[in-house]
Amino acid sequence: MSDQQHGKQLSTRSGTRRRRFVAGGLGAVALTVGALTSGLTLPSAMAATWPSANGSEGVGATKPVSGTVDGGMKRYYGTGDLGSGGQNEDQDPLFQLADGATLKNVILGAPAADGIHCSGSCTLQNVWWEDVGEDAATFRGTGKTFNVVGGGARKAADKIFQFNGGGTLNISNFAGQDFKTFVRSCGNCSSQYKRTINVTNTEITAPGGVIGGINTNYGDSLTLRGITIVGDSSKKIVPCQKYIGNNTGAEPSKNGTGPDSTYCKYSASDLTYR
């Protein structure tokens, strides 16, 4: 599926289209941000332990979330219009979070449609995707802060996290398994912004393609700290892929890989292979 096609949905979605650690809550977010700004070395992520569901519930229409919602580790899966299990571009999410909302202790089963959409700043705490649909979560809004604390996602045919809005996305204590791209800054949205992505204490398990994709021409940056990469002894997973983004819907071109202290902020010591 092309980026241009996907750019037609809502505020557009992608450049190159598309589990449980300790869920430390908002305190973990503060620790992560503090460590990044102070230069502390964070410990490597531990092996993810995937949770068992406390019951299941089918979702036939998108569930709106405002304030804080605790799912009690129930599994939610798509039915009806949300139950195709395909990769088509116009799917709705299972959950739509209002600006400032928090969703925690939730498992998304299969089919998962387009996962979770954040309309503005949001926190996803201890949220698990057993089989990612179109994307696991999509972040929108300008000048916002998005926090993903704990949880995990696997079986993503394309992307896990899609960053369409502007601001900062913090991902910590997360587990990503079997994916094409772990997190992607939108490469061809009609409205483009500077995006800052911080990924810390996170376990990445092969097969996988790219941990983070960013647009250098819009001033994006990706910081990696305490990343454990499992099952990739040949180091085929690209830690940071740079692109030249656009707002025309065209396929963005690649612009190199590797650390550079400006766009791809990590060093060899930030990556542990096992």
N, C-alpha and C positions, 0 to 999 in steps of 0.2 A: 504494500500500500504506500502511496506517495505522501511526502510531507505536505505537498500542496493540497491534496484531497483532505488531509487531516486538519489543515489550517482553516477549513470552512466551519468547523464545529464551534459554537459558542464564541469564546474569545480567541479561538484557534489553539492548537495544542502543541505541535512538535516540530523540531528540526529533523531529526532522524528517528522516526517513530519508534516510539515505542515505537534466632528468631527468638528466640527469646533470650536475651541477656537479662541482667537485673534491670527492672523498670524503675529507674531512679526518680521519676517524677520531674517537677520543675526544678528541683535542686540539681538534678543531673544536667539540665540545660545550663544552669548557671556555672556549674563546674566545668563543663565543656567549653563554654565561651571564655571563662576565665583562664583555662589552660591554654587556649589558642592565643589569647592576647598576651599572656605572660611568658610563653615559650616553654611551658612545662612539658616533659616527656610523659605521655600517657601510657598505661600498661596495655599490652596486647589483649585483644578480645578473646574471650573463652568460647569453647564450643557451644553452639546453640542447642537448647533443649526445646523442642516444639511442644506446645501445650495441648492438652485434651480439651475438647469442647464441653461446656456445661449446657447441653441441649442445643437444638437447631431451630432456625426460623426462616422460612422463605420470604423473600422481599419482591413484591410485584410492582412497586412504585418507589421512587427515591424517598428515603427517609431524611427529613430535615433535622439538623442538629444545631441547637443554640445553647449557650451556657456550657455546662459540663454534663456529659452523659457517660455513665459507667455501664458497659454491656455485660458485666459479670461473667466474662469468658464464654458467652453464647456464640455459636456459629451462625452467620447470616449468609444466605446464598440467593442468587437471582432466580426469579420465576417469571413466567409470562414474557413481557417485552424485555425484561432484564435477564432472561434465562437462556439466551441463544448459545452462550459460551463461545461466540466467534470473536474475530478481531476487527469487525466493521467499525468505521470511523464515527458513527453517530450514536453510539450507545450512551445512555445516562448512567450516572453512578448509583451505587447502592445507598451511599450517604452523601448529603450535601451539607457542609459545615458553614455556618454564618461566620462573619468576621468576629474573631475572638473566642470561638468555640473550642472545646476540648472533647475528644472522643477517646475513651480508654477501655482496656480490657475487652477487646472485640476480636473475633476470628472471622475472616471472610473466606467462605468455602467456595466451591465451584458449582455453577458458574458465578463469576464475580463482576460481570459487566465492566463498567469503567471505574470500579473500585470506589474511591473517595475523592470528592472535590472540595477544596477549601476556597471559599469566596474571598477571604482575606486572611489575616493572621490566624493561625490555628495551632493546636497541639494534638498530635497523635501519640498516645502513650500506651505501650504494650498492645499494639495492634498487629495482628498476624494475617498474612495472606497465604492460604494453602496452595492456591493455583491462580496466579495473577491473570486477569482477563485482558482488557485492552491496555490499561496501565493500573498500577496499584493505587497511586494517588497523584492528583494534579493540583498545583498550587497557583492561585490567581491573585489579582490585586496589585497595587503599586505601593512601594515603600513599606512593605509588610515584613513581619518576621514569622517564619514557619518552623515549628519544632517537631521532630520525630524522635521519640525517646523510647528505646526498647522495641521489642517486636521483631518481625522478620517477614520476608516475602520470598517465594520461590516459584519456579516454572513460569517465568515471564518471557513470552515469545519475543517481545521487544523491550520496552522499558519498564522499570519498577517505578521510579519517581520522575514526574514530568513537571518542570518548573517554567510556567508560562508568565507569571507575574514578575514584579520587580521587588528587590529587597534581599533578605537573607534567609537561607534555608539551612538549618542545623539538624544533622542526623547523627545520633549517638546510640551506642549499645545496641546496634541493629545487626541482623543477619540476612544476607542476600545470597540466594542459591539459584543456579540455573537460569541465566538471564542474558539478554543481549547487551543492554546498557543499564547500569544501576541507577544513575541519575543524569538527567539531560536538561540543560538550559535550552529553551525553545530556539530552534535554528531559523525558523521562518514565520514567526507570528506577525500579524499585521501591525501590532504595537510591540516595540522592542524596548528593553530596559537593561540596565546594569544589574547583574545577579551575582550574589556572593554565596558560595556553597561550602559548608564545613562538614566533613565526615570524620567522626572520631570513634575509637573503640568499636570498630565494626568488623564483622567476619564476612568475608567474600568467598564463596565456594564455587569452584568450577563445575560445569562449563559456564563461561562468561566471556563477554566481549570487551566492554569498556566500563570502568568504574564511574568516571565522570566525563561528560561532554560539555564544553563551554565555548562561548563566542568571544574571541579576543577583541574583535572590533567594537564590541559594546562594553568592554572593560570588565568582563566577567572574571571571577577567580574561583578556583577549587583548592581547598586546603584539606590535606589528608594527614591524620594523626592516629597512631595505634591501629593500623589496618592489618588484619591477619588474612592471608590469602591461602585457601586450602585446595589441594589437588591440582595445582598449576605449576609443577616443577619446571616446566619449560618456559614459564613466564610469558604466556601468550596473552593473558588479560592485560589490557592497556590501562594503566592507572589514570591517565588524564589525556583526553583527546581534545585538541583545539580545532575550532571551526571559524570560518568567516560567515557570520549569520546575515540574514536579510529580512526585509519586511514585505517581500513580494510573493512569497509562497514557493520560491524556487528551492531546489535542493541545495543546502549549504555545502560549501567546499571545505575540505580539511586543511588545517593550518599547522600541522606538526603535533608532536607528542613530547612528553618528558618535562621534568621540572625546570622552571626558569625564574623562580622567585617573584614573578609578577602575576602570572595567570595560573600556573600549575605549581602550587606551593606545597612541596613535600620533598623529602630526601629518602635515600635508600633505607635509612634507619627507621623510617615511619612505616615501612612495609615488612611484614614477617611472613615468610613462606613455610608452609608445613603440609 
